[in-house]
Amino acid sequence: MNDIKTYLHILWKRWWLISLLVVLTVGGVYYYQARKPPRYQASVRLQALPTESDNVALYSSYRSVGASESVRATRDAFIQTLRQSSVAWKTIQELHLQKTPADINYEMWPIPDEQYVVVIFYEPTATLARTIVDTHVRNALDAFRKTRALPVSESRKFIDQQVKAQEQALSVAQEALTKFRLKYSINSVPAEADAVQATIRSYRSNQQLAGVKAAEAEALAMSYRRQAEGALKSSEAAEVRGATATADFYRSLAQSDLSNADQQSALASGQQAAQRRYDTLIPQMESRLAELVGVEGQYQILQDNVSHNRKQYDFLLNKLREAKIKEDQALSAGYLVWLDKGDRIPVRRAPTQMGRYLAVAFGASLLVGILLAFLLEGIERAWRRSREGTSR
């Protein structure tokens, strides 16, 4: 209790010092803030968009970044770009400002809010505030888009080189297959072999049919000749009897039978000639089939090589299209949308911080005054004890 009374006595003893310090500090702060020119604030609002990846993976990855995580990453990366000295210098040079990058960063307040970024600038005039915030955000967006597009641009260049190399490999494989086809006068070995086998089967069937037809024609020719011989004998017998008309009929019948016999003989000769032709054609086709069977393995290797290179080329070509789309998206939007670019937020006068500064000045000066009062009291008591010790 005595300690409290002692403390209160010290404060009461030097109340004038505490009051003077508080009045001077609060008055100085008030005078300084009152003389400051008014400031205006202009702001823009942007929205970050989710994206799976900034580059193009040739093969599937084990983990994909979530939408909210990618949005926060885009938002934070853009805020870092806003604070870059290179971006600030570009804004200063474009607007011919008498400022430094530190001044730009001091006057700028980027406020993150989930997927949104609000950028606020405080300037002495409304026109300057709007001009600086628009110019600086535009410059930051340009720099951010170039930075964001760099990984996918490098991926596109690499994939483009791979596409050209694969295109060359595909061209070489196709040329080898074309030379093979021209050399053996075929388009497809399996299809050609099937066609040759079908032809051989057809030739053999036709050869057998020709043999049957030749035998049938020879049998008919012999039958017609026997009939002709019988008709001639009947004609001779009729002439002996004096039956001239009957003799003429049998002679005519014999001539008809002989004519038919000659026709069947000719037909048999033709079928036999066809048999002999098939005897020549079938070995030729069998030789062709043996040749095709011999080169089937080589053809399959060439065909598989073309198919493999084409699949690789199509795969890389699809990846190149994906890379170009992502590169265009990164360069044109950068996964950030300037929401109020067409409908600008009006410039407002920045609220004064007079009350806050006065409260801080009052609290700080009061605390310093109390500490100074106790410090002076301690010094005074030490000085008294020193004098008392000297007088004794």
Buried (B, 14 or more C-beta within 10 A) or exposed (E): EEEEEEBEEBBEEBEEBBEEBBEEBBEEBBEEBEEEEEBBBBBBBBBBBBBEBBBBEEEEEEEEBEEEEBBBBBBBBBBEBBBBEEBBBBBBEBEEBEBEBEEBBEBBEBEBEEBBBBBBBBBEEBEBBBBBBBBBBBBBBBBBBBBBBBBBBBBBEBBBEBBEEBBEBBEEBBEBBEEBBEEBEBEEBEEBBEBBBEBBEEBBEBBEBBBEBBEBBBEBBEBBBEBBEBBBEBBEEBBEEEBEEBBEBBBEBBEBBBEBBEBBBEBBEBBBEBBEBBEEBBEEBBEBBEBBEEBBEEBEEBBEBBEEBBEBBEBBBEBBEBBBEBBEBBBEBBBBBBBEEEEEBEBEEBEEEEEEBBEBBBEBBBEBBBEBBBEBBEEEEEEEEEEEEEEE
